[in-house]
Amino acid sequence: MTQSGKAWLWQMAAVAAFVGIVWWGASNAARNMAHRSITFGFDFLWHPAGFDIPFHLLNWQASDSYGWALAVCFANTLLVAGLSIALASLLGLLLALMRLSGNPLATGTARGILEVVRNTPQLVQIIFVYFVVLQSLPSPKASLLLGAGFFLNVRGLLVPQATVPPVVWLLGVLAIGLTLVGWFGRRPGNLSGRLLGPALLAIWIVGAGLSAEWELPTLRGFNFTGGLRFPPELLALWLGLSIYTSAFISESIRASILGVEHGQTEAALSTGLRRGQVLYLVVLPQALRTLIPPLTSQYLNIIKSTTLGAAIAYPDVLQIFGRTVLNQSGRAIEVMALLLGLFLAINLVVSTAMNVWNRRLAMQGR
């Protein structure tokens, strides 16, 4: 038998062994459930929930079903994951540039932040932000004014709420699709294809802001009415995840930047480019080729770490579906299977997108 034939034989044996283990586990679970008169099925998803979800992006009423509760709390999870990925990336880049700046004050500050963040538990940091930082904020009547229509107090962050027509949302989805096609589906050298999507997305953002109806938060009595309120649980989880992960992202960025040959910087400076232009146009694009794999791991860690919000009662999929729904319905296996499937799906989507981006940025051999 050839070497390739042996390799295929071992692969088929491994697949058969995996299928056998899964089949044994499922059969064992089915026998034990039948012995205890426990039924298996997902029909409970259509049963009315009967509880409230304190924070929700999607419309929610206590009479809605468990299935819709899963969608509502999953939207909450995606919200905090997206916000944390964006902020952690920005903070990580800032810390990396501070470490590489050569300024003793900036370098020492960044190093001190990294040592504190990396050597303390992530859950402790989230609880610290929630109980020590956010609970020390003033009452609604003495709210901190962050800008026109933006208020911060002990009850959370209040921002203006926009009502956008459905047609505008449809155009936004189209603009995002064109952006993804431009960045992932075209050759790296095709600059016009990569800039078309972001340009349309920027135009849509401006158009959506102009066409939206804005509702500003207003203080009435002892509390605010109107606008959109982000509760302190969301803020604590967002800041905790972002600050913790930014420490690891910054080291990956710093290592990737140092991996770019210094001759590239000298050549770019000799053409008359300024330091900022050299960093943005020459160094960072080359550093991305080695940065994306570790960056992908950190993004996936953020998505999985959103479940830590259950410690401060943030209504995510674990807090609402993995606790409340599980306790009310008694469907432990079904609930856990759904949670595993949701996190597996979103992580596979993110990792696939990052891998595609990585392949597009890889240097093409001759």
CORVENPE-V239026 format. One record per run of one state. SS is the DSSP state (helix for helix, strand for strand, loop for the rest). FROM is the first residue (numbers start at 1). TO is the last residue. Records with the same first field share a line. If there is no record, write none. Layout:
BEGIN
SS=FROM-TO  FROM-TO
END
This chain:
BEGIN
loop=1-2  36-42  47-47  49-64  101-103  119-121  137-139  143-143  148-149  154-155  160-160  164-165  185-190  212-212  216-217  221-222  226-227  231-231  259-261  271-274  313-316  330-331  362-366
helix=3-35  43-46  66-100  104-118  122-136  140-142  166-184  191-211  232-258  262-270  275-312  317-329  332-361
strand=48-48  65-65  144-147  150-153  156-159  161-163  213-215  218-220  223-225  228-230
END
